[in-house]
Amino acid sequence: MADKFRQDGHQAQNAAVLLKVAQTMAKLGIAPFPRNYELFYDALCRQNAALTRDVASLGAEPAQSRLDEVGIKHHLPGFAAIATENIRTDAAQTISAINHGLNNSIAKKEAFAALLRQFISRLETDPVAGMSDFADDAGRLRDAVTAFEREERALAVSMNETIAELGGIVSDIEIMRKASTRDPVTGLGNRIAFSAKLAALYDDGNAAGPAALALVTVEGLRGLSESHGAATAEKVLKKLAPVFRKSVKKNDFVARIGADEFAFVFHDVSADNAEAIAQRIRASVEAVEITLPNRTFTSETLSISTGIAMALTASSSTDLFTQAELALHAVRAGGRPGVLVFSAAIGSRATKTYSPHAA
């Protein structure tokens, strides 16, 4: 019953936040596009002072292009498609400029080569030409050489500038790629990155090796959000992110896949290894002291519940995710934080009303 009350409270809070965002957008005459909801949610509910200032400076009824500029500037995932299109356009224009410059340079080289061949032919066919004629031809050739050198230097400068511009485009592409696969609060991977990682475990239809998937719920985080606001919950998430990052090996993976949900992929581990790692992460989380608003001299702690599944015992990425989710569900049903590895017994106890979510 307590869980139901917490869930109802969380849903009510989410509804209130969405209503606030919708009312603000309607008041300012903002089109109800999904990316605009993301922009105003981040501006109103997340602690990003720079984004909040940029959105406030737009005023009433801003053009969609200005909203898009702000979203792209702050690397919001919802604006990645527009940023990608802008990058594609810039790249096409840059390549077109390169092509034009090279074609122009080739044409001038061919003209210079023709002039040089004409001069050589004149020398070969008329060895006794007058000095004045020779001097005139030599002067024209000298002028052509001077112009050719000047054009080549200009082309070199232009090419260097273009290379720098292309480097900037590559950098922009990488920034947007990261933005589309990174959780904006924690900097960890997001659900998109997690889905790609999970699918890669079964690239050829079989598990790539002895890997484990651990699904984690941060117990108490939703309660903090409901009692003290989303900003407090985000501060906690930012404290937990480095704890999670430091708890895994370099080739392992961690992502935030929900409000209080995380996923870990451990490579080259047995079930016992994975359980031990999860227990260490749990201890690290419980050691983090959370200072709450207006409670300077007291602090709270959180814990985690973890469900683990092994890649070699699952038939696919979806099956692996389902097994880990069933194990997590079994842990949480017990009412206390803990760690549990999926087993056939857990699968057989799964209730008909339980609906696992596909990754």
C-alpha positions in Angstrom: 0.0 0.0 0.0 2.8 2.4 0.8 4.4 1.7 -2.6 1.0 2.6 -4.2 0.8 5.8 -2.3 4.4 6.7 -3.4 3.6 5.8 -7.0 0.4 7.9 -6.9 2.3 10.8 -5.4 5.1 10.6 -8.0 2.5 10.5 -10.8 0.8 13.5 -9.4 4.1 15.4 -9.2 4.9 14.5 -12.8 1.5 15.7 -13.9 1.9 19.0 -12.0 5.3 19.5 -13.7 4.0 18.8 -17.2 1.0 21.1 -16.5 3.4 23.9 -15.5 5.5 23.4 -18.7 2.4 23.3 -20.9 0.9 26.4 -19.3 4.2 28.3 -19.7 4.5 27.3 -23.4 0.8 28.3 -24.1 1.3 31.7 -22.4 4.4 32.4 -24.5 2.8 31.1 -27.7 5.2 28.1 -28.1 4.2 25.4 -30.6 3.5 22.1 -28.7 6.3 20.2 -30.4 8.0 17.4 -28.3 11.4 19.1 -28.6 9.9 22.4 -27.3 8.5 20.5 -24.2 12.0 19.1 -23.6 13.5 22.6 -23.9 11.0 24.2 -21.4 11.1 21.3 -19.0 14.9 21.6 -18.8 14.6 25.4 -18.4 12.0 25.2 -15.7 12.8 22.1 -13.8 16.5 21.4 -14.1 19.3 23.5 -12.6 20.8 24.9 -15.7 21.1 28.6 -15.2 22.5 29.3 -18.7 19.7 27.5 -20.4 17.1 29.2 -18.2 18.6 32.6 -19.1 18.6 31.8 -22.8 15.0 30.7 -22.8 13.9 33.7 -20.7 15.6 36.1 -23.2 13.4 34.7 -26.0 10.4 36.6 -24.8 6.8 35.9 -26.0 6.0 34.2 -29.3 9.6 33.5 -30.4 10.3 32.1 -33.8 10.8 28.3 -33.9 14.2 28.9 -35.4 15.3 30.8 -32.2 14.0 28.0 -30.0 15.9 25.5 -32.1 19.1 27.6 -31.8 18.8 27.5 -28.0 18.1 23.7 -28.0 21.1 23.0 -30.3 23.4 25.3 -28.3 22.7 23.4 -25.1 22.9 20.0 -26.9 19.4 18.8 -26.0 18.8 15.3 -27.5 15.4 16.4 -29.0 17.2 18.9 -31.2 19.8 16.5 -32.5 18.0 15.8 -35.8 17.8 19.6 -36.5 21.5 20.0 -35.6 22.4 17.1 -37.8 20.6 18.6 -40.7 22.4 21.9 -40.2 25.7 20.1 -40.0 24.8 18.2 -43.2 24.0 21.5 -45.0 27.3 23.1 -43.8 29.3 20.1 -44.8 27.7 20.1 -48.3 28.4 23.8 -48.7 32.0 23.3 -47.6 32.6 20.4 -50.0 31.1 22.4 -52.8 33.5 25.3 -52.0 36.4 22.8 -52.1 35.3 21.4 -55.4 34.9 24.9 -56.9 38.4 25.9 -55.7 40.0 22.8 -57.0 38.3 23.1 -60.4 39.3 26.7 -60.6 42.9 25.8 -59.7 43.0 23.0 -62.3 41.7 25.3 -65.0 44.4 27.9 -64.2 47.1 25.3 -64.1 46.0 24.0 -67.6 46.0 27.6 -68.9 49.6 28.1 -67.5 50.7 24.8 -69.0 49.3 25.8 -72.4 51.2 29.1 -72.3 54.4 27.4 -71.3 54.0 24.8 -74.2 53.4 27.7 -76.6 56.5 29.4 -75.5 58.6 26.3 -75.8 57.2 25.6 -79.2 58.1 29.1 -80.3 61.7 28.6 -79.2 61.9 25.3 -81.0 60.3 26.4 -84.3 61.8 29.9 -84.5 65.3 29.8 -83.0 66.3 33.0 -84.6 63.3 35.1 -83.4 64.2 38.6 -82.6 65.2 39.6 -79.1 62.1 41.8 -78.8 59.8 39.0 -79.6 61.6 36.7 -77.1 61.5 39.4 -74.4 57.7 39.8 -75.0 57.1 36.1 -74.7 59.3 35.8 -71.6 57.5 38.8 -70.0 54.1 37.1 -70.5 55.4 33.9 -69.1 56.9 35.7 -66.1 53.5 37.4 -65.4 51.8 34.1 -65.7 54.2 32.5 -63.2 53.6 35.3 -60.8 49.8 35.0 -61.1 50.0 31.2 -60.8 52.1 31.5 -57.6 49.6 34.0 -56.2 46.7 31.8 -57.0 48.4 28.7 -55.5 49.1 30.6 -52.2 45.5 31.7 -52.1 44.3 28.2 -52.7 46.6 26.9 -49.9 45.1 29.4 -47.5 41.6 28.5 -48.6 42.3 24.8 -48.2 43.7 25.3 -44.7 40.6 27.3 -43.7 38.4 24.6 -45.2 40.2 21.8 -43.4 39.7 23.8 -40.1 36.0 24.2 -41.0 35.6 20.5 -41.6 37.3 19.8 -38.3 34.7 22.0 -36.7 31.9 20.1 -38.4 33.4 16.8 -37.2 33.5 18.2 -33.7 29.9 19.3 -33.9 28.8 15.8 -35.1 30.7 14.2 -32.2 29.0 16.7 -29.7 25.6 15.9 -31.0 26.3 12.2 -31.1 27.2 12.3 -27.4 24.2 14.5 -26.6 21.9 11.9 -28.2 23.4 9.1 -26.2 24.1 10.8 -22.8 21.8 11.5 -19.9 21.9 15.3 -19.4 21.8 15.1 -15.5 24.4 12.4 -14.8 26.5 12.5 -18.0 26.2 8.7 -18.1 24.8 6.8 -21.1 21.0 7.0 -21.6 18.4 4.5 -22.8 19.5 4.8 -26.4 23.1 4.0 -25.6 22.0 1.2 -23.3 19.8 -0.4 -26.0 22.8 -0.3 -28.5 25.1 -1.8 -25.9 22.6 -4.6 -25.0 22.1 -5.4 -28.7 25.9 -5.6 -29.2 26.1 -8.4 -26.7 24.2 -10.6 -29.2 25.6 -9.3 -32.5 25.7 -12.7 -34.3 22.7 -14.1 -32.4 24.8 -15.6 -29.6 26.1 -14.0 -26.5 29.5 -12.4 -27.1 31.0 -13.8 -23.9 30.5 -14.1 -20.1 28.8 -10.8 -19.5 26.2 -9.8 -16.9 23.4 -7.2 -17.0 22.5 -5.6 -13.7 19.4 -3.5 -13.4 19.4 -1.1 -10.5 16.8 1.0 -8.7 18.0 3.7 -6.3 15.7 3.2 -3.3 14.5 6.4 -1.7 15.3 8.7 -4.6 11.7 9.1 -5.7 10.7 9.9 -2.1 13.4 12.6 -2.0 12.0 14.0 -5.2 8.5 14.1 -4.0 9.4 15.6 -0.6 12.1 18.0 -1.6 11.6 18.6 -5.3 13.2 17.5 -8.6 16.3 19.8 -8.0 17.2 17.9 -4.9 16.9 14.6 -6.7 19.1 15.8 -9.5 21.8 16.9 -7.0 21.7 13.4 -5.6 22.0 11.8 -9.1 25.0 14.0 -9.8 26.6 12.7 -6.6 25.8 9.1 -7.5 27.1 9.3 -11.1 30.8 9.3 -10.3 30.2 6.6 -7.7 28.8 4.4 -10.4 31.4 5.3 -13.0 34.3 4.5 -10.6 32.7 1.2 -9.6 33.1 -0.5 -13.0 36.1 -1.5 -15.2 37.1 0.5 -18.3 35.4 -1.9 -20.7 32.2 -2.1 -18.6 29.1 0.1 -19.1 26.7 2.1 -17.0 23.6 4.1 -18.1 20.7 5.9 -16.6 17.6 4.3 -18.1 14.8 5.9 -15.9 14.1 8.5 -13.2 15.7 6.3 -10.5 16.8 3.3 -12.7 20.3 2.4 -13.9 21.8 -0.4 -16.0 25.3 -1.9 -15.7 27.0 -4.3 -18.1 29.9 -6.2 -16.6 32.2 -8.1 -19.0 34.2 -11.2 -18.3 32.4 -12.1 -15.1 30.7 -15.0 -13.5 27.4 -14.8 -11.6 29.3 -14.7 -8.3 31.6 -11.9 -9.6 28.7 -9.8 -10.8 26.9 -10.2 -7.5 30.0 -9.2 -5.6 30.4 -6.1 -7.8 26.8 -5.2 -7.2 27.2 -5.5 -3.5 30.2 -3.2 -3.6 28.2 -0.6 -5.6 25.5 -0.9 -3.0 27.9 -0.3 -0.2 29.4 2.7 -2.1 25.9 4.2 -2.5 25.0 3.7 1.1 28.2 5.6 2.1 27.1 8.7 0.2 25.6 11.3 2.6 22.7 13.3 1.2 22.3 16.8 2.7 18.7 18.1 2.3 17.5 21.6 2.0 17.2 23.5 5.3 18.8 20.5 7.1 22.5 21.5 7.2 23.4 19.4 10.2 21.7 16.2 9.3 21.9 13.9 6.3 20.2 10.9 4.8 21.5 7.9 2.9 20.1 5.9 0.0 20.5 2.3 -1.1 20.0 0.3 -4.3 18.2 -2.9 -5.3 19.8 -4.9 -8.1 18.6 -7.7 -10.4 21.3 -9.5 -12.3 21.1 -11.8 -15.4 23.9 -13.6 -17.2 24.3 -13.2 -21.0 25.3 -16.9 -21.6 22.0 -18.1 -20.1 19.7 -15.8 -22.0 18.7 -16.4 -25.7 18.7 -12.7 -26.7 19.1 -9.2 -25.5 15.4 -8.9 -24.8 15.5 -12.2 -22.9 18.5 -11.0 -20.9 16.7 -7.7 -20.0 13.6 -9.6 -19.0 15.5 -11.9 -16.7 17.3 -9.0 -15.0 14.1 -7.2 -14.6 12.4 -10.2 -13.1 15.3 -10.6 -10.6 15.0 -6.9 -9.7 11.2 -7.2 -9.3 11.8 -10.2 -6.9 14.2 -8.2 -4.8 11.9 -5.2 -4.5 9.0 -7.4 -3.7 10.8 -8.4 -0.5 10.6 -4.8 0.8 14.3 -4.3 1.5 17.2 -3.3 -0.8 19.3 -6.2 -2.0 21.0 -8.1 -4.9 19.6 -11.1 -6.6 20.8 -13.1 -9.6 18.1 -14.5 -11.9 17.4 -18.2 -11.7 14.8 -20.6 -13.1 13.0 -20.5 -9.8 12.5 -16.7 -10.1 11.2 -17.1 -13.6 8.7 -19.7 -12.5 7.5 -17.5 -9.7 6.9 -14.5 -12.0 3.2 -13.6 -11.7 1.0 -13.4 -14.8 0.3 -9.7 -14.0 4.0 -8.8 -14.3 4.9 -7.3 -17.7 8.6 -7.0 -18.3 9.7 -4.1 -20.5 11.6 -4.7 -23.7 15.0 -3.0 -23.9 
